[in-house]
Amino acid sequence: MTCTVSTVRFDDDSMWLELSDGRVLGVPLRAYFPLANAYSECSPECRMNMHHR
């Protein structure tokens, strides 16, 4: 089964990933340090690297 990220959005505390199978994952920004200090207007410009390991 393959699942992909269909939408990424941000609020003040979390990054939200909507998956192709309908699940929604919330990741606290403090768990990903570069985003924790990002300006709110910069966060939507972030790109996901699907090949990072």
C-alpha positions in Angstrom: 0.0 0.0 0.0 1.4 3.4 -1.0 0.4 6.5 0.9 1.5 10.0 -0.1 1.2 13.5 1.4 -1.5 15.4 -0.4 -1.6 18.6 1.6 0.8 20.3 4.1 -0.4 23.2 6.3 0.9 25.0 9.3 -0.5 26.6 12.4 1.4 28.3 15.3 2.4 25.1 16.9 2.2 22.2 14.3 2.8 21.0 10.8 -0.3 19.1 9.5 0.1 16.4 6.8 -3.0 15.2 5.1 -2.4 11.8 3.6 -3.8 10.3 0.4 -5.6 7.6 2.5 -7.5 10.2 4.6 -5.4 10.2 7.7 -4.1 13.5 9.1 -0.8 13.7 11.0 0.1 16.6 13.3 3.8 17.1 14.0 4.8 19.7 16.7 7.1 22.3 15.1 9.4 22.0 18.1 10.1 18.4 16.9 11.6 19.9 13.7 13.9 22.6 14.8 14.4 24.5 11.5 10.6 25.1 11.3 10.2 26.0 15.0 11.9 29.4 14.5 10.6 30.1 11.0 8.6 33.2 10.4 4.9 32.3 9.9 5.0 33.8 6.4 7.9 31.6 5.5 6.5 28.3 6.6 4.2 27.7 3.6 7.3 28.1 1.4 8.9 25.0 2.9 9.3 22.0 0.6 9.2 18.4 1.6 12.1 16.3 0.4 10.6 12.9 -0.2 14.1 11.4 -0.9 15.7 12.4 2.4 16.7 9.4 4.6 
